[in-house]
Amino acid sequence: MESLVQLNHKGQFVTNSLKVAYIFGKRHDHVLRDIQNLSCSEQFNLLNFGEIYYTDAMNRDQRAVEMTKDGFSFLVMGYTGEKAGQFKELFINEFNKRTDLLLNDEYILQRSREILDLRVKALEAQLSDRNAKLELQEATIQHNIPKVNYYDTLMKSDSHHTITTIGAQFNISAVELNRLLIIAKIIRKTGREYSLTSRYQGMDITWPKTVNYEDSEGKKHSIIELRWKEKGREIIIQTIHRAIDKGVLYEKKGRYFVSAEWKKTKVN
């Protein structure tokens, strides 16, 4: 067993309930009960007793009580038995021995060195931990740089995608995908043309392109077709995933369709 008396973090010489229980041959929970039932003032209790925690043999967190010389003396005052007096003297002599050491210059110098060494080691551990975190952060940054650059390049690129090419990635026809985007209130349809709803206007996610075509009678017409920038394409892909999760889109023979329930939504 370690020394009966030692310095705590406050610079006080203390023992604890575990050592008292061991030397006096008592159950630890009984010693804790005795401390709890002491008829001392609250101020005395605060000055001379304090909770500490330790891990037992089964790796469980347990509570003990740390006590000063005065606290120990108050606690064991009522302890009786054949060897109780001997045990009391043992603790008190140890307390006095430790106190006498404080008057010894060599001991004071030794303790100062030990405390300084402990502080240096603690600072070194903190520095090492901080450096390790910095190295991990730097490695993570370096690992992610290609991904970030690629994503930024895509977001800033001038490439445009048709609704057909976006839908093809998920085996969704342009008709079904446009229907989904209308249901999601991303676009609206007027005549043959699609345009962004007010919520998405000004977000720079599309690039309108004029497309010329001939009808069945050979007459020439032109319409504005929405081409989607990368930001817009990303919004569409997120919408598709959500629609699949919610059952708005269902799969049939490898292709996705808007479910019948949602098809009832009017699309001009």
C-alpha positions in Angstrom: 0.0 0.0 0.0 1.2 3.5 -0.8 2.2 5.9 2.0 -0.4 6.6 4.6 0.0 10.4 4.2 0.7 12.4 1.1 0.4 15.9 -0.4 -2.7 16.7 -2.3 -3.2 19.3 -5.1 -3.7 22.0 -2.5 -0.4 21.4 -0.8 -2.0 19.8 2.2 -0.8 16.5 3.9 -3.8 14.2 3.8 -4.9 10.6 4.1 -8.1 9.0 2.8 -11.0 6.8 3.8 -9.5 3.8 1.9 -6.3 3.8 3.9 -8.2 4.3 7.2 -10.5 1.3 6.4 -7.5 -0.9 5.4 -5.4 -0.1 8.6 -8.3 -0.2 11.0 -9.7 -3.3 9.4 -13.1 -1.8 8.6 -15.3 -1.9 5.6 -14.9 1.1 3.4 -18.6 1.9 3.2 -18.7 1.9 7.0 -15.9 4.5 7.1 -17.8 6.6 4.6 -20.9 6.3 6.8 -18.9 7.3 9.9 -17.6 10.4 8.0 -21.1 11.3 6.9 -22.4 11.0 10.5 -19.7 13.1 12.1 -21.1 15.8 14.4 -18.8 18.6 13.2 -19.6 22.0 11.8 -20.0 22.5 8.1 -17.0 24.8 8.1 -14.8 22.1 9.7 -16.1 19.6 7.3 -15.3 21.8 4.3 -11.8 22.5 5.5 -10.9 18.9 6.4 -12.8 16.5 4.2 -13.2 16.3 0.4 -14.5 13.8 -2.1 -12.1 12.0 -4.4 -12.7 9.3 -7.0 -10.8 6.2 -7.9 -11.2 3.1 -10.2 -11.6 -0.2 -8.5 -10.3 -3.6 -9.6 -13.4 -4.1 -11.8 -12.7 -0.8 -13.5 -15.7 1.0 -11.9 -15.6 4.6 -10.7 -15.9 4.7 -6.9 -16.0 7.5 -4.3 -13.7 8.0 -1.4 -13.0 10.8 1.1 -9.7 12.6 1.5 -9.0 14.1 5.0 -6.5 16.3 6.7 -4.8 15.4 10.1 -7.5 17.3 12.0 -10.2 15.5 10.0 -8.6 12.1 10.6 -8.3 12.8 14.3 -12.0 13.8 14.5 -13.0 10.7 12.6 -11.0 8.1 14.6 -11.6 9.7 18.0 -14.4 7.2 18.7 -12.6 4.2 17.2 -11.9 1.6 19.9 -10.4 -1.8 20.0 -7.2 -3.6 20.9 -5.0 -2.0 18.3 -7.0 1.2 17.7 -4.6 3.3 19.7 -1.6 1.9 17.9 -3.2 2.7 14.5 -4.1 6.2 15.6 -0.5 6.8 16.6 0.7 5.3 13.3 -1.3 7.9 11.3 -0.5 10.8 13.6 3.2 10.0 13.6 3.1 9.9 9.8 1.4 13.3 9.7 3.9 14.8 12.1 6.8 13.3 10.1 5.5 14.9 6.9 5.0 18.2 8.6 8.5 18.2 10.0 9.8 17.6 6.5 8.4 21.0 5.5 11.1 22.5 7.8 13.9 20.6 6.0 15.6 22.7 3.3 16.7 19.6 1.3 13.1 18.2 1.3 11.7 21.5 0.2 14.2 21.7 -2.6 13.5 18.1 -3.6 9.7 18.7 -3.6 10.2 21.9 -5.7 12.1 19.9 -8.3 9.5 17.2 -8.3 6.6 19.8 -8.7 8.6 21.5 -11.5 9.2 18.2 -13.3 5.5 17.4 -13.1 4.6 20.8 -14.5 7.1 20.5 -17.3 5.8 17.0 -18.2 2.2 18.2 -18.1 3.1 21.1 -20.4 5.1 18.8 -22.8 2.0 16.5 -22.9 -0.2 19.4 -23.7 2.2 20.6 -26.4 2.5 17.1 -27.9 -1.3 16.7 -27.9 -1.7 20.1 -29.6 1.0 19.3 -32.2 -0.7 16.0 -32.9 -4.0 17.7 -33.4 -2.4 20.3 -35.7 -0.7 17.5 -37.7 -4.0 15.7 -38.1 -5.8 18.9 -39.2 -3.0 19.5 -41.7 -3.2 16.0 -43.1 -7.0 16.2 -43.3 -6.7 19.5 -45.2 -4.2 18.1 -47.6 -6.4 15.1 -48.1 -9.4 17.2 -48.9 -7.8 19.8 -51.1 -8.3 17.8 -54.3 -12.0 17.2 -53.4 -12.5 20.9 -52.5 -10.8 22.1 -55.6 -12.8 19.7 -57.7 -16.1 20.8 -56.1 -15.2 24.5 -56.4 -14.3 24.0 -60.0 -17.6 22.4 -60.7 -19.6 25.1 -58.8 -17.8 27.8 -60.7 -17.7 26.2 -64.1 -19.7 27.4 -67.1 -20.9 23.9 -68.0 -24.6 23.4 -68.5 -26.8 20.3 -68.4 -30.1 19.6 -70.0 -32.9 18.1 -68.0 -32.5 15.0 -70.2 -28.8 14.4 -69.3 -29.5 14.9 -65.6 -32.4 12.5 -65.6 -30.4 9.9 -67.6 -28.1 9.5 -64.6 -31.1 8.2 -62.6 -33.0 6.6 -65.5 -35.7 9.2 -65.2 -37.2 10.7 -68.4 -37.1 14.5 -68.9 -41.0 14.5 -68.7 -41.0 12.7 -65.4 -38.1 14.8 -64.0 -39.8 18.1 -65.0 -43.0 16.8 -63.4 -41.0 16.1 -60.1 -39.5 19.6 -60.2 -42.9 21.2 -60.6 -44.2 19.2 -57.7 -41.2 20.3 -55.6 -42.0 23.9 -56.6 -38.6 24.4 -58.2 -39.9 25.2 -61.7 -43.3 26.0 -63.2 -44.6 25.5 -66.8 -46.2 28.1 -69.0 -47.2 26.8 -72.4 -44.2 24.9 -73.7 -41.6 26.7 -71.5 -40.3 26.1 -68.0 -39.0 28.8 -65.7 -37.8 28.9 -62.1 -40.3 29.7 -59.3 -39.7 32.9 -57.4 -38.0 31.0 -54.6 -35.1 29.9 -56.9 -34.9 33.0 -59.1 -31.7 35.0 -58.5 -29.7 31.9 -57.3 -27.8 31.7 -60.6 -28.5 28.0 -61.1 -29.8 28.0 -64.7 -28.7 29.3 -68.0 -31.7 30.0 -70.4 -31.0 28.9 -74.0 -33.1 29.8 -77.0 -34.0 26.8 -79.0 -35.5 26.9 -82.5 -37.8 24.2 -83.8 -40.3 23.5 -86.6 -43.8 22.3 -85.9 -45.7 19.6 -87.9 -46.7 22.2 -90.5 -43.2 23.4 -91.0 -43.6 26.7 -89.1 -40.6 27.9 -87.3 -40.8 28.6 -83.6 -38.4 29.3 -80.7 -38.7 28.6 -77.0 -36.5 29.3 -74.0 -35.0 26.1 -72.7 -33.6 25.8 -69.2 -30.0 24.5 -69.0 -28.8 23.7 -65.5 -25.5 24.9 -64.0 -23.7 22.7 -61.5 -25.4 24.4 -58.5 -28.8 23.7 -60.2 -27.8 20.1 -61.0 -26.9 19.6 -57.4 -30.3 20.8 -56.2 -32.0 18.5 -58.7 -30.0 15.5 -57.5 -30.9 16.2 -53.9 -34.5 16.6 -54.8 -34.4 13.2 -56.6 -32.9 11.5 -53.5 -35.5 13.0 -51.3 -38.3 12.0 -53.7 -37.1 8.4 -53.7 -36.9 8.3 -49.9 -40.4 9.6 -49.6 -41.9 7.4 -52.2 -42.7 10.2 -54.7 -40.5 8.4 -57.2 -40.8 4.7 -57.6 -38.8 2.2 -59.7 -40.1 0.0 -62.4 -38.0 -2.1 -64.7 -34.9 0.0 -63.9 -36.5 3.4 -64.5 -38.0 5.9 -62.1 -41.5 7.4 -62.4 -43.5 9.9 -60.4 -46.0 7.8 -58.4 -49.7 7.9 -59.4 -50.7 9.8 -56.3 -48.4 12.7 -57.1 -49.3 12.6 -60.8 -52.7 14.0 -59.8 -50.9 17.3 -59.2 -51.9 19.7 -62.0 -48.9 20.6 -64.3 -49.8 23.1 -67.0 
